[in-house]
């Protein structure tokens, strides 16, 4: 069994505006014996947020999950002389064995009509019980449709590339040329800033060359025609005046979809403006 939680925690700030990493950790642990935790909007030394978010949230969360390995990908990494570097991005915590990790910068094409910021995807390859699985977590652009479409296309290209390499036996090598597990089997999770059924959702799920390069919504794969539970705007109506909706997903390859034991959204917590999503795999 592999239990994966994905959650946009907005720098660990709850709907009550209190920044509390310990509360985030309590909610995650209440969801069961979690193996992989994927968090978006993690801050390190943010000079503008203040309170607890101005500290190193990566290290704070690492201490709260001491049995987990820490894999952080900064979409923003900025610094000036004599001040701590400001980082902001995606964090993966896992108790599983990680045999490879990758930090992917996502495209940020020019858009004169909308503000936008750098985006990133964090990838780990876990290997337990003889089975390898890739877990990628990301947070796509909110304001710019141009940026979001380019980022969707890059994620699809990444999957097609991994699938193609997996089909081709590697040439034997040593050192950095030695082959390492990186299967096509994938869980791609995070805050995609589109809603279920819209054009960007279908863009990501457009069929690829084969099963290994195509993705499926894990919720639909398990629940069929049941609408996705809301993952945003459940409690926070100030940032989300339109109300509750789903913009956080787990997208999976067909072989992973066949091994889903359950997928559910925690609709009770208001520790963030988003809700955590838990994917349980027979993996």
C-alpha positions as CSV (number, residue, x, y, z in Angstrom):
1,X,0.0,0.0,0.0
2,X,1.2,3.5,-0.8
3,X,-0.7,6.5,0.6
4,X,0.0,9.8,-1.1
5,X,-1.4,13.2,0.1
6,X,-1.3,16.3,-2.0
7,X,-2.1,19.7,-0.5
8,X,-1.7,23.4,-1.4
9,X,-1.0,24.8,2.1
10,X,-0.5,28.5,1.2
11,X,2.6,28.8,3.3
12,X,0.9,26.9,6.1
13,X,-1.7,29.7,6.6
14,X,-5.2,28.6,7.6
15,X,-8.5,30.3,6.8
16,X,-8.1,32.0,10.2
17,X,-4.9,33.7,8.8
18,X,-2.7,31.9,11.4
19,X,0.5,30.4,10.0
20,X,0.9,27.0,11.7
21,X,3.1,24.2,10.2
22,X,2.3,22.0,13.2
23,X,-1.4,22.2,12.4
24,X,-0.6,21.2,8.8
25,X,1.4,18.2,10.1
26,X,-1.5,17.1,12.4
27,X,-4.0,17.1,9.6
28,X,-1.7,15.1,7.4
29,X,-1.0,12.5,10.1
30,X,-4.7,12.2,10.8
31,X,-5.3,11.0,7.2
32,X,-3.6,7.6,8.0
33,X,-0.1,6.0,7.6
34,X,1.0,8.4,4.8
35,X,4.0,7.4,2.7
36,X,4.4,10.5,0.4
37,X,3.4,14.0,1.2
38,X,3.3,16.6,-1.7
39,X,2.9,20.2,-0.6
40,X,2.6,23.3,-2.7
41,X,3.3,26.9,-1.7
42,X,6.1,26.2,0.8
43,X,8.0,29.3,1.9
44,X,11.6,29.8,3.0
45,X,12.6,33.2,4.4
46,X,9.7,35.0,2.7
47,X,10.3,38.7,3.5
48,X,6.7,39.8,2.8
49,X,4.6,37.2,4.4
50,X,5.8,37.6,8.0
51,X,4.9,35.5,11.0
52,X,5.8,31.8,10.7
53,X,6.1,31.8,6.9
54,X,9.3,34.0,7.1
55,X,11.2,31.1,8.6
56,X,12.4,28.0,6.8
57,X,9.3,26.0,6.4
58,X,11.2,23.2,4.7
59,X,13.3,22.6,7.8
60,X,10.3,23.1,10.1
61,X,8.3,20.4,8.3
62,X,11.3,18.1,8.1
63,X,11.5,18.2,11.9
64,X,7.7,17.5,12.1
65,X,8.2,14.4,9.9
66,X,11.6,13.1,11.1
67,X,11.1,9.7,9.5
68,X,10.6,11.2,6.0
69,X,13.2,12.2,3.4
70,X,12.9,15.8,2.2
71,X,12.9,16.9,-1.4
72,X,12.3,20.6,-2.2
73,X,12.0,22.3,-5.5
74,X,12.1,26.0,-5.5
75,X,10.2,27.8,-8.3
76,X,11.5,31.1,-6.8
77,X,15.0,31.3,-5.5
78,X,16.2,34.9,-4.9
79,X,18.7,36.6,-2.8
80,X,20.6,39.8,-2.0
81,X,23.9,40.2,-0.2
82,X,23.8,39.6,3.6
83,X,20.2,38.4,3.7
84,X,18.9,34.8,3.7
85,X,17.7,33.6,0.3
86,X,14.0,33.6,-0.3
87,X,12.7,30.4,-1.8
88,X,9.1,29.4,-2.6
89,X,8.0,26.1,-4.2
90,X,6.9,22.5,-3.9
91,X,8.0,20.0,-1.2
92,X,7.8,16.2,-1.2
93,X,8.3,14.3,2.0
94,X,8.5,10.5,1.8
95,X,9.3,7.5,4.0
96,X,9.9,5.5,0.8
97,X,13.3,4.9,-0.8
98,X,14.0,7.6,-3.4
99,X,16.4,6.4,-6.1
100,X,16.2,9.6,-8.2
101,X,14.9,13.1,-8.0
102,X,14.5,15.8,-10.6
103,X,13.6,19.5,-10.4
104,X,11.8,20.7,-13.5
105,X,11.5,24.4,-14.3
106,X,8.2,25.0,-16.2
107,X,7.8,27.5,-19.0
108,X,7.0,31.1,-18.4
109,X,6.2,32.6,-21.8
110,X,5.6,36.3,-22.2
111,X,2.1,37.5,-21.4
112,X,1.6,41.2,-21.5
113,X,-2.0,41.0,-20.2
114,X,-1.5,39.0,-17.0
115,X,0.9,38.8,-14.2
116,X,2.8,35.5,-13.8
117,X,5.6,34.0,-11.8
118,X,8.0,31.1,-12.2
119,X,6.6,27.6,-11.8
120,X,8.2,24.3,-11.0
121,X,7.5,20.5,-10.9
122,X,9.3,18.3,-8.3
123,X,9.8,14.7,-9.2
124,X,10.9,11.7,-7.2
125,X,11.3,8.1,-8.2
126,X,10.5,5.7,-5.3
127,X,11.3,2.0,-5.3
128,X,9.7,-0.3,-2.7
129,X,9.1,-4.0,-3.0
130,X,10.6,-4.3,-6.4
131,X,8.2,-1.7,-7.9
132,X,9.3,1.8,-9.0
133,X,6.9,4.7,-9.2
134,X,7.4,8.3,-10.2
135,X,5.6,11.0,-8.1
136,X,5.6,14.6,-9.5
137,X,4.0,17.5,-7.7
138,X,3.4,20.9,-9.3
139,X,1.5,24.2,-9.0
140,X,0.5,25.7,-12.4
141,X,0.0,29.4,-13.2
142,X,-3.1,31.0,-11.9
143,X,-3.5,34.3,-13.8
144,X,-2.0,33.5,-17.2
145,X,-3.8,31.1,-19.4
146,X,-0.8,31.3,-21.8
147,X,1.6,30.2,-19.1
148,X,-0.7,27.5,-17.9
149,X,-1.1,26.0,-21.4
150,X,2.6,26.0,-21.9
151,X,3.1,24.3,-18.5
152,X,0.5,21.7,-19.3
153,X,2.3,21.0,-22.6
154,X,5.6,20.6,-20.9
155,X,4.3,18.1,-18.4
156,X,2.9,16.1,-21.3
157,X,6.2,16.3,-23.1
158,X,8.0,15.1,-19.9
159,X,5.7,12.1,-19.7
160,X,6.1,11.2,-23.4
161,X,9.9,11.5,-23.0
162,X,10.0,9.2,-20.0
163,X,7.7,6.7,-21.7
164,X,9.9,6.7,-24.9
165,X,13.1,6.1,-22.8
166,X,11.4,3.3,-20.9
167,X,10.5,1.6,-24.2
168,X,14.2,1.8,-25.4
169,X,16.7,-0.4,-23.5
170,X,19.6,1.9,-22.2
171,X,23.1,1.5,-23.5
172,X,25.2,0.1,-20.6
173,X,27.3,2.8,-18.9
174,X,29.0,3.7,-15.6
175,X,29.0,6.6,-13.3
176,X,26.5,9.2,-14.4
177,X,25.8,7.1,-17.5
178,X,24.6,4.1,-15.5
179,X,20.9,3.3,-15.8
180,X,18.7,4.1,-12.9
181,X,15.0,3.3,-12.4
182,X,12.7,5.9,-13.9
183,X,9.5,4.2,-14.9
184,X,6.6,5.6,-17.0
185,X,4.3,4.7,-14.1
186,X,3.3,8.1,-12.7
187,X,1.3,10.0,-10.1
188,X,1.2,13.7,-11.1
189,X,-0.5,15.7,-8.4
190,X,-0.9,19.3,-7.1
191,X,-2.7,22.5,-7.7
192,X,-3.3,22.8,-11.5
193,X,-5.4,26.0,-11.4
194,X,-8.0,24.7,-13.8
195,X,-11.3,23.0,-12.9
196,X,-12.5,19.5,-13.8
197,X,-13.9,19.3,-17.3
198,X,-12.6,22.6,-18.7
199,X,-10.3,23.1,-21.7
200,X,-7.1,22.9,-19.8
201,X,-8.2,19.8,-18.0
202,X,-8.9,18.1,-21.3
203,X,-5.6,19.4,-22.7
204,X,-3.6,17.6,-20.1
205,X,-5.7,14.4,-20.5
206,X,-5.5,14.4,-24.3
207,X,-4.3,10.8,-25.4
208,X,-0.6,10.4,-25.9
209,X,1.2,8.0,-28.2
210,X,0.4,5.0,-26.1
211,X,-0.9,4.1,-22.6
212,X,2.4,5.0,-21.0
213,X,2.3,8.5,-22.3
214,X,-1.4,9.1,-21.5
215,X,-2.8,10.4,-18.2
216,X,-6.1,9.9,-16.4
217,X,-7.9,11.7,-13.6
218,X,-7.5,9.3,-10.6
219,X,-10.8,10.5,-9.2
220,X,-12.7,9.6,-12.3
221,X,-10.8,6.3,-12.7
222,X,-12.0,5.3,-9.2
223,X,-15.3,7.1,-8.8
224,X,-16.6,7.0,-12.4
225,X,-19.1,9.7,-13.2
226,X,-19.2,11.1,-9.7
227,X,-18.1,14.7,-9.8
228,X,-14.8,15.6,-8.2
229,X,-15.1,16.7,-4.6
230,X,-14.2,20.3,-4.1
231,X,-10.6,21.1,-3.1
232,X,-10.8,24.8,-2.9
233,X,-13.2,27.5,-1.6
234,X,-14.9,25.2,0.8
235,X,-14.2,27.5,3.8
236,X,-12.4,30.5,2.3
237,X,-14.9,32.7,0.5
238,X,-12.7,35.8,0.6
239,X,-10.1,34.4,-1.8
240,X,-12.7,32.2,-3.6
241,X,-16.0,34.2,-3.8
242,X,-17.3,31.7,-6.4
243,X,-17.5,29.0,-3.8
244,X,-16.3,25.4,-3.5
245,X,-14.7,23.8,-6.6
246,X,-12.0,21.4,-7.6
247,X,-8.6,22.5,-8.9
248,X,-6.3,20.0,-7.1
249,X,-5.9,16.6,-8.8
250,X,-4.0,13.4,-9.1
251,X,-3.4,12.4,-12.7
252,X,-2.0,8.9,-13.2
253,X,-1.0,6.5,-15.9
254,X,-3.3,3.5,-16.8
255,X,-1.2,1.0,-14.8
256,X,-1.5,3.2,-11.7
257,X,-5.2,3.8,-12.2
258,X,-5.7,0.1,-12.1
259,X,-4.2,-0.1,-8.6
260,X,-6.2,2.7,-6.9
261,X,-7.7,1.5,-3.6
262,X,-9.4,4.8,-2.8
263,X,-9.1,8.5,-3.4
264,X,-10.8,11.1,-1.1
265,X,-10.7,14.8,-0.1
266,X,-10.6,15.9,3.5
267,X,-13.5,18.3,3.5
268,X,-13.3,19.1,7.3
269,X,-10.1,21.0,7.7
270,X,-9.7,24.7,7.3
271,X,-5.9,24.7,7.8
272,X,-5.5,26.1,4.3
273,X,-7.7,27.6,1.6
274,X,-7.3,24.3,-0.2
275,X,-8.3,20.8,1.0
276,X,-5.8,17.8,1.1
277,X,-6.4,15.0,-1.3
278,X,-5.4,11.4,-0.3
279,X,-4.7,8.7,-2.9
280,X,-4.3,5.2,-1.7
281,X,-2.6,2.8,-4.1
282,X,-2.0,-1.0,-4.1
283,X,1.6,-0.4,-5.0
